[in-house]
Amino acid sequence: MLIKNSDIKKLSADVRRIIDGNDIDLRDNREGILSILKNDIHTLANIKNEQIDALQRDRETMQNTIADISHQLKTPLTSMMVMADLIKEAPAEKQDEFVDNIKLGLNRMEWLVSALLKIAKLDAKVVEFSPEVVDSKYLIGASIEPLLVQLDIKEQRIEQSGNAKIFCDKRWTSEALGNIIKNASEHSPVGSTIAVEAGSNPICTWVSVSDGGGGLTNAQIAKVFKRFEGSRSEHGYGIGLPLALAIMRGQEGDIQVDGGDKDHGATFTLKFYKQG
């Protein structure tokens, strides 16, 4: 088939216009090598545009995330700077109180930075999960251990029931479950019981956490996994539950939420789907 110079010049001009950002449809349903070339270029241009759009969305997400992180860090930093300025002039008992509050603020910031680094790794898909069969009692125990002081302060107890063999990455999954239990503790009254149950069915193995709070509305459920939005706690950052969900999704699992009511509280269920 003879290809005319004019056709080549037109195609070349169209390609330059595409490079400049113009939206041109090069598709050609006629037969011949030039039509095939046009269709291939059209496909390549679409792929390029999709990649540009994805990069733009990632850039916007990064900008929003940085703004959110800046806001979350600014509040405790401002509080600690004020207490640091006042501490020299304060009486001894107030100095001790200021020091304790500064330590508490630093601990919260340390947790926030650690959680953000973990969720950034998950977003970038650089986490390599190492799944193995783990007894649910071990997983629950590992999740509760970092929370013993918090549970003791609020005079709360964990009531465990059931057992299951779970195929998961035990370190990352204990992090996810720990964040769920921490959330349950924060939203349960002093002296209450947090129920943690494990089990299995033909579809999945699971671990559920039921708090002693006042339940969740549908509007609250819709926001619980949105970063920096879902926290109902005065000192919450809205990052613990999104981190837990990211860990579960990274292992092809999920978290189901039952809002409960004022008498039963909310239940978060970590689901590990069976393969095959």
Order of alpha helices (4+ residues) and beta strands (2+ residues): alpha-alpha-alpha-beta-alpha-alpha-beta-beta-alpha-beta-beta-alpha-alpha-beta-beta
